Amino acid sequence: MGNLYGSVVDAHGTGLPGVTVTLSGQGLPQVQVTDAEGHFRFIGLQPGRYQIRAELEGFSTARYPNVDIAAHRDAQLEITLEPAIG
């Protein structure tokens, strides 16, 4: 099993709370919401390739289609959300 730890920030590097982060690819999708500092985590993941989507109203959705999780490893991911246009 592996783990994914991450954060979601704005263009200035400030953590964004309340971002819905969806992990899919190995089994059923899992959903986390970022904490007050913009952090999220997915624990006990099967090794393999996953897709990540991060969504927050007022920002463009971020997609990461190739996040690899290895057995007995902690992966790190920082996601930057850009303001939505229009």
Helices and strands as residue ranges (DSSP letters): E 2-9, E 20-24, E 30-33, E 39-45, E 48-55, E 62-69, E 74-80
